[in-house]
Amino acid sequence: MRFGKPAIWIVSVGFLAGVGTVAMPFGFAQAETKLRLATYVKENDIRVEGFKHFAELVAQKTEGRVTVEVYPGGTLHPFKKAIDSLLGGVSDISPVVGGAVDKRLPCTNVTHFMPAAIDLNRVIELDNAYNELMKDEFEKLGLVVVLPQNSSYDQRWYFRKELNDLEKMDGLLVRSFGPMVSNIIQDWGGKPVYMSPNEVYQGAERGVVSGATMGFGTYSAWSMWDVLPYMANVKMMYGQNMYTMSKKKFDSLSASDQKSLLEAGQESAQWLEPKYQAWINAQVGRGIMENDMRVISFSQDQRKALVASALKGWSGKIEEACGVERTKKLNALLNEFSG
């Protein structure tokens, strides 16, 4: 039997409480398994197109046995509750990132979004290698990475006022999303304030923070140039949004559907990457031309110096959490993909 391309319906939150984008394949039997994909990403962010493409691929590859519903903008559960929501069945696929990573994932917790100068043309390959290195840690907790949704190359710093020397934050309150980032902010004289992405605009507007670090895609989707107009254009951290799934839920699928889900994750990441980069470049131009965003530039030498500065005092914590052998493998991996 031949099947047509599945249709993707956009369902209003007003009609189905909490539901964003729903994969509804025509020509297939009713789905045996519906997966709820929760993301903090706003619906006007191009990454949502990647999730919709992922949903299409899953429906196609499983012949409608598995469908994916996408809940954008943090509507299904808070950013920091991802692990508990996955293990508790509130969501089926969610990013384990930043404040969602905790001591139950010790090595990931201290290496996620770590300072590194990487080759931006090879990020998906690096994502897969990093995920493989951390695979056993995720599985022990009952999680499986199914979608390596790359977001590493556009992580930058943003401030209310111009700051040309990041190592002199002089008491600034700066949004953080994880322990390593908080350590960097403190080492550079700032005061870290944990915030979910959807809280940063309001926090900056009210003066709760005067700076932030986050991906430019999220920054632009929330129009944060209104409150934090100075962008320090230095790409000095490697990290990805690892969209994970409860292993119990994953294991409930047939071997064929498991394979299809993982293939859809890889294919959608490859499909999105060039579109994402083009969108980011367009958004940077829009921010500068239409919204008075101001760019603070850094040379390659300054970038490497900031990476070295940010890693000071953290190497011991990495070895303690990850063990000697895994730490060696991680360092070798980042050296292999340096750029």
Secondary structure, DSSP 8 states (H G I E B T S, - for coil): ------EEEE--TTTSTT--EEEE-TTS---SEEEEEE-SS-TTSTHHHHHHHHHHHHHHHTTTSEEEEEE-TT-SS-GGGHHHHHHHTS-SEEEE-GGG--TTSHHHHHHTTEE--B-GGGHHHHHHHHHHHHHHHHHHHTEEEEEEE---TTEEEEESS--S-TT--TT-EEEE-SHHHHHHHHHTT-EEEE--HHHHHHHHHTTS-SEEEEEHHHHHHTTGGGT--EEEE---EE--EEEEEEHHHHHTS-HHHHHHHHHHHHHHHHHHHHHHHHHHHHHHHHHHHHH--EEEE--HHHHHHHHHHHHTTTHHHHHHHH-HHHHHHHHHHHHHTB-
